[in-house]
Amino acid sequence: MTKAEEMAAAAEGRGCLGRSQDDEPVFVLVARDRFAASTVRNWAQDVMAATGKTIDDPKIGEALELAARMDTWRENHGGGKVPD
């Protein structure tokens, strides 16, 4: 999701932010972070290893698609940066 899509979903109680508790810690990754896409891919691999889910699972597929979109965005916007 893009920032705008995530914000709209959260306002409607959908998506990871919309479903999280008000006092629940969250961690946001953005495409300009050079490590974001690989972190998302690692998360998907960890979930598959722990649950037996496959790439065909909608949540896993969505995560891997997002990682690819992050890579494309970063490459199209100067290559990204190492986090501050």
Backbone bond lengths (Angstrom), bond angles and torsions (degrees), N, CA, C in turn:
res aa  C-N    CA-C-N  psi(-1)  N-CA   C-N-CA  omega(-1)  CA-C   N-CA-C  phi
1 M - - - 1.453 - - 1.526 109.48 -
2 T 1.287 114.90 151.17 1.459 119.11 172.09 1.526 108.46 -83.46
3 K 1.312 116.44 170.90 1.468 120.50 177.79 1.528 110.08 -56.76
4 A 1.330 116.34 -47.25 1.473 120.04 -178.08 1.527 111.08 -61.80
5 E 1.322 117.10 -41.97 1.467 120.51 179.46 1.526 111.14 -65.52
6 E 1.324 116.71 -41.43 1.469 120.99 -179.88 1.528 110.81 -65.69
7 M 1.322 116.92 -40.85 1.467 120.48 179.70 1.530 110.66 -65.21
8 A 1.332 117.07 -42.31 1.461 120.58 178.64 1.525 110.83 -64.20
9 A 1.322 116.93 -42.81 1.466 120.71 178.95 1.524 110.49 -64.21
10 A 1.306 117.27 -42.55 1.468 120.83 -179.78 1.526 110.75 -61.75
11 A 1.312 116.31 -39.90 1.461 119.98 179.51 1.528 111.65 -63.13
12 E 1.331 116.43 -25.27 1.468 121.70 179.49 1.530 111.76 -98.53
13 G 1.335 116.97 6.84 1.460 120.11 179.35 1.516 113.74 77.52
14 R 1.329 117.07 19.81 1.463 121.67 179.63 1.526 109.65 -110.42
15 G 1.309 115.83 167.47 1.454 121.11 177.52 1.519 111.50 75.54
16 C 1.321 115.30 175.41 1.472 118.85 -175.33 1.525 111.91 -63.82
17 L 1.315 118.48 -38.14 1.468 119.68 178.90 1.524 111.63 -73.75
18 G 1.310 116.35 -38.26 1.458 120.11 179.74 1.516 113.55 -66.33
19 R 1.337 116.53 -30.10 1.461 120.89 -179.44 1.526 113.09 -92.38
20 S 1.322 117.59 -11.55 1.470 119.44 -178.48 1.532 110.24 -75.13
21 Q 1.318 114.46 154.38 1.460 120.80 177.18 1.531 109.46 -73.05
22 D 1.307 117.63 151.08 1.461 121.22 -178.41 1.524 112.66 -58.27
23 D 1.332 117.69 -31.62 1.471 120.40 -178.55 1.534 112.21 -102.96
24 E 1.333 116.76 11.79 1.470 121.25 -177.88 1.534 110.54 -83.50
25 P 1.330 118.06 127.51 1.464 119.86 176.81 1.534 111.32 -63.97
26 V 1.316 116.71 140.52 1.463 122.81 176.43 1.530 108.53 -133.15
27 F 1.318 115.76 160.08 1.456 121.67 178.18 1.516 107.25 -134.36
28 V 1.317 117.66 123.15 1.455 122.65 -176.08 1.528 109.41 -106.05
29 L 1.324 115.73 132.52 1.457 122.25 173.90 1.519 108.67 -110.68
30 V 1.322 116.64 140.98 1.461 120.94 177.63 1.527 109.27 -119.93
31 A 1.320 115.68 154.52 1.460 121.45 -173.51 1.526 113.48 -61.33
32 R 1.312 119.17 -28.27 1.464 119.77 -178.51 1.530 112.43 -70.16
33 D 1.324 117.19 -16.96 1.464 122.43 176.28 1.529 108.28 -73.13
34 R 1.312 117.82 119.62 1.467 121.90 -177.06 1.522 113.26 -60.64
35 F 1.318 117.88 -19.97 1.458 121.16 -177.68 1.532 113.42 -99.43
36 A 1.318 117.78 -5.07 1.466 121.17 -173.48 1.525 112.63 -62.84
37 A 1.313 117.67 -52.39 1.470 120.30 -175.89 1.519 111.33 -61.85
38 S 1.324 117.14 -43.21 1.472 118.71 179.77 1.528 110.70 -67.22
39 T 1.317 117.77 -32.47 1.462 120.67 176.95 1.525 110.71 -65.63
40 V 1.316 117.02 -41.46 1.461 121.14 177.86 1.535 109.66 -64.41
41 R 1.330 116.80 -42.69 1.469 119.71 177.83 1.526 111.25 -62.42
42 N 1.324 117.00 -41.68 1.470 120.40 177.96 1.529 110.66 -62.39
43 W 1.330 117.31 -40.12 1.466 121.16 177.35 1.527 109.41 -59.21
44 A 1.332 117.30 -46.97 1.461 121.05 -179.38 1.530 110.48 -61.06
45 Q 1.317 117.50 -42.97 1.468 121.08 178.17 1.525 110.93 -62.35
46 D 1.317 116.47 -42.60 1.468 120.36 178.93 1.529 111.40 -62.58
47 V 1.326 116.97 -43.08 1.460 120.74 179.24 1.523 110.24 -63.76
48 M 1.326 117.06 -43.73 1.464 119.80 179.41 1.526 110.84 -62.34
49 A 1.321 116.93 -42.05 1.468 120.64 -179.88 1.523 111.38 -66.04
50 A 1.309 117.00 -37.48 1.466 120.85 -176.24 1.526 113.35 -79.90
51 T 1.332 116.72 -27.65 1.465 119.66 -172.02 1.518 114.79 -115.17
52 G 1.312 117.54 -15.19 1.457 120.44 -174.92 1.518 112.71 81.17
53 K 1.336 117.09 1.82 1.460 119.88 176.28 1.527 108.68 -64.34
54 T 1.317 115.16 159.67 1.457 120.59 -179.91 1.518 110.07 -119.23
55 I 1.301 114.69 178.16 1.459 121.15 178.20 1.525 111.39 -61.38
56 D 1.336 116.84 -19.97 1.468 121.08 178.68 1.525 112.97 -76.17
57 D 1.336 117.92 -13.43 1.455 120.63 176.98 1.532 108.66 -65.81
58 P 1.333 118.24 133.05 1.466 120.34 -176.79 1.527 114.36 -54.87
59 K 1.329 118.08 -41.56 1.469 121.05 -178.31 1.527 110.61 -66.99
60 I 1.340 116.85 -41.16 1.464 121.02 178.55 1.521 109.73 -66.49
61 G 1.318 116.02 -46.60 1.463 119.81 178.96 1.519 112.04 -59.64
62 E 1.326 116.38 -41.29 1.468 120.88 178.81 1.526 110.74 -62.96
63 A 1.322 116.73 -41.75 1.465 120.47 179.97 1.523 110.82 -64.26
64 L 1.321 117.00 -44.33 1.462 120.16 -178.96 1.520 111.83 -68.74
65 E 1.327 116.97 -35.49 1.462 120.61 175.44 1.531 110.03 -65.02
66 L 1.315 116.27 -42.11 1.465 120.27 178.11 1.521 110.79 -62.28
67 A 1.318 118.02 -42.43 1.471 120.96 178.72 1.523 110.33 -59.74
68 A 1.321 117.40 -41.73 1.466 120.88 177.90 1.524 110.87 -64.47
69 R 1.333 116.43 -41.41 1.468 119.93 177.52 1.528 110.87 -64.06
70 M 1.334 116.48 -38.14 1.470 120.32 177.23 1.525 110.46 -61.50
71 D 1.326 116.41 -45.10 1.467 120.18 178.64 1.516 111.15 -58.91
72 T 1.320 116.32 -47.02 1.467 120.84 -179.13 1.520 110.80 -62.42
73 W 1.327 117.11 -46.56 1.459 120.51 -179.37 1.521 110.30 -59.54
74 R 1.338 115.98 -48.09 1.460 120.85 -178.25 1.525 110.96 -60.24
75 E 1.331 116.97 -44.96 1.468 120.66 -179.99 1.523 111.56 -63.98
76 N 1.331 116.59 -35.02 1.468 120.84 -179.98 1.524 113.40 -80.09
77 H 1.335 117.34 -6.98 1.463 121.26 -177.35 1.527 111.57 -126.20
78 G 1.301 116.14 43.44 1.457 120.01 171.17 1.515 116.34 91.68
79 G 1.313 119.06 5.01 1.455 120.43 174.54 1.512 116.03 92.07
80 G 1.298 117.24 -2.84 1.454 119.57 176.95 1.512 113.36 81.50
81 K 1.334 114.93 -172.13 1.449 120.15 -178.42 1.511 110.41 -150.10
82 V 1.306 114.30 159.80 1.461 120.68 171.33 1.517 106.30 -78.61
83 P 1.339 117.93 135.77 1.465 119.14 -177.70 1.536 112.42 -56.76
84 D 1.322 114.94 149.17 1.482 121.45 179.19 1.513 110.30 -65.54
